[in-house]
Amino acid sequence: MSTGNPYETPNVAQSVTPTRRTVTVKRLDVMSCGTMLGVLYAFIGLIAGALVTLMALAGMAAQGGDALAGLIGGIGAIILMPLFYGIAGFIGGIIGALLYNLCATFVGGIKFDLE
């Protein structure tokens, strides 16, 4: 390594062999899966609520109607859709994790090769 560049790679050949290891997921934490999917679905619900708001405002503007009604419906969608999506994702995550744990007792789980 030269003294001019401290980040230069050394000329010494290093033999690093990656090790592979097989890991089996035999059980999922039910509350962890429910929480993760609840947050993920709430975020998806926020995006869907924003799209519904834009469509409601565009529909009211196209009809020449009262834009306030479209805005109120859109704000309701931005508040309610993430809430309902989050609750549904939480319940779905719990049910999915319980089903995985049940099936993994019979099948043995999912195997991953880690390197």
C-alpha positions as CSV (number, residue, x, y, z in Angstrom):
1,M,0.0,0.0,0.0
2,S,1.4,3.4,-0.9
3,T,1.6,6.2,1.6
4,G,-0.2,8.5,-0.8
5,N,-3.6,6.7,-0.8
6,P,-4.7,5.1,2.5
7,Y,-7.8,3.6,0.8
8,E,-5.8,1.6,-1.7
9,T,-6.4,-2.2,-1.5
10,P,-3.4,-4.2,-0.4
11,N,-1.6,-6.4,-2.8
12,V,-1.8,-9.4,-0.5
13,A,-4.2,-12.0,-1.9
14,Q,-6.8,-13.0,0.6
15,S,-8.6,-16.2,0.1
16,V,-12.1,-15.7,1.6
17,T,-14.4,-18.5,0.9
18,P,-18.0,-17.7,1.6
19,T,-19.8,-20.1,3.9
20,R,-23.2,-21.2,3.2
21,R,-25.6,-22.1,5.9
22,T,-29.2,-23.4,5.6
23,V,-31.6,-21.8,8.1
24,T,-35.2,-23.0,8.6
25,V,-37.9,-20.6,9.8
26,K,-40.0,-22.9,12.0
27,R,-42.1,-20.3,13.8
28,L,-43.1,-16.6,13.3
29,D,-43.8,-14.2,16.1
30,V,-47.6,-13.5,15.7
31,M,-47.6,-10.0,17.1
32,S,-44.5,-9.0,15.1
33,C,-46.2,-10.1,11.9
34,G,-49.4,-8.3,12.8
35,T,-47.6,-5.1,13.7
36,M,-45.5,-5.1,10.6
37,L,-48.4,-5.8,8.2
38,G,-50.6,-3.3,10.1
39,V,-48.1,-0.5,9.5
40,L,-47.4,-1.5,5.9
41,Y,-51.1,-1.6,5.1
42,A,-51.8,1.7,6.9
43,F,-49.2,3.3,4.6
44,I,-50.8,1.7,1.6
45,G,-54.2,3.0,2.9
46,L,-52.7,6.5,3.1
47,I,-51.7,6.4,-0.5
48,A,-55.1,5.0,-1.5
49,G,-56.8,7.7,0.5
50,A,-54.8,10.4,-1.3
51,L,-55.8,9.0,-4.6
52,V,-59.5,8.8,-3.6
53,T,-59.2,12.4,-2.5
54,L,-57.8,13.5,-5.8
55,M,-60.5,11.6,-7.7
56,A,-63.3,13.1,-5.5
57,L,-62.0,16.6,-6.1
58,A,-61.6,16.0,-9.8
59,G,-65.1,14.5,-10.0
60,M,-66.6,17.5,-8.2
61,A,-64.7,19.9,-10.4
62,A,-65.8,18.1,-13.6
63,Q,-69.4,18.3,-12.6
64,G,-69.2,21.9,-11.6
65,G,-70.6,21.1,-8.2
66,D,-69.6,22.1,-4.8
67,A,-65.9,21.3,-4.3
68,L,-66.3,21.4,-0.5
69,A,-68.3,18.2,-0.5
70,G,-65.5,16.5,-2.5
71,L,-62.9,17.9,-0.1
72,I,-64.8,16.7,3.0
73,G,-65.2,13.2,1.4
74,G,-61.5,13.2,0.5
75,I,-60.4,14.2,3.9
76,G,-62.5,11.5,5.3
77,A,-60.8,9.0,3.0
78,I,-57.4,10.2,4.0
79,I,-58.3,9.6,7.7
80,L,-60.4,6.5,7.5
81,M,-58.7,4.5,4.8
82,P,-55.3,4.2,6.6
83,L,-57.2,3.3,9.8
84,F,-59.2,0.5,8.2
85,Y,-56.3,-0.7,6.0
86,G,-54.1,-0.8,9.1
87,I,-56.6,-2.7,11.2
88,A,-57.2,-5.2,8.3
89,G,-53.4,-5.6,7.8
90,F,-52.9,-6.2,11.5
91,I,-55.6,-8.9,11.7
92,G,-54.4,-10.4,8.4
93,G,-50.8,-10.5,9.7
94,I,-51.9,-12.3,12.8
95,I,-54.0,-14.8,10.9
96,G,-51.2,-15.4,8.3
97,A,-48.6,-15.9,11.1
98,L,-50.9,-18.4,12.9
99,L,-51.5,-20.3,9.7
100,Y,-47.8,-20.4,8.9
101,N,-47.0,-21.7,12.4
102,L,-49.7,-24.3,12.1
103,C,-48.4,-25.5,8.7
104,A,-44.8,-25.3,9.8
105,T,-45.4,-27.9,12.5
106,F,-46.4,-30.4,9.8
107,V,-44.1,-29.5,7.0
108,G,-41.1,-28.2,8.8
109,G,-41.0,-24.6,7.7
110,I,-39.3,-22.6,5.0
111,K,-35.6,-23.2,4.3
112,F,-33.2,-20.4,3.4
113,D,-29.6,-20.6,2.2
114,L,-27.6,-17.8,3.8
115,E,-24.2,-16.9,2.5
